[in-house]
Amino acid sequence: QEAVWANRKLRMHYKRDQDTVVRVVHPLGLVAKHSVWYLVAEVETEAEREVRTYRISRIEHAEVLDEPFAYPEDFQLAEYWERSVAQFRKNLPQYPAEIRIREQLLPRLEKESYITVIRHESEGDGRLKATVDFETLDHACRTVLAFGSNIEVVGPAELRNRVISELQSAIRLYGIPASSEQDAENA
């Protein structure tokens, strides 16, 4: 924060995967998304200067340098952040699925991280049929299970089968006996 306010270069030790890299950056601003803070900074590469985003929690050590830098005249933090978030979302893995969800829970689903509701239509019984982009199969399965009986997977079959398998594993874990209907089907 001090480096941003004073237009001073910042030397930071930044954790990337398993490695820590040392970078000298020109800090342009701080941004909070949900409760996660990011540093937007200009970095000089061999070819040019470019603006990058760094997650604050991955900065292991930072030192404000005595060297000032010139803030780019044409840089607008809010515009950069908006473009950056849009690009990030565009590059996320996508796992499309068709679900049925209780209508009153759609806003909660839309607030979940890395989920995009593409379209939905009412089925007239208090439920909606929706096309949703999840991040991955695992992410879709965890989300569906978290909503319990309020979401039903229509497709793809891969997701539906994974949810069924997880539910059956939970039933076995808790030692709940199968119903007589299921026993008859399995006989």
Disulfide bonds with the S-S distance in Angstrom:
none
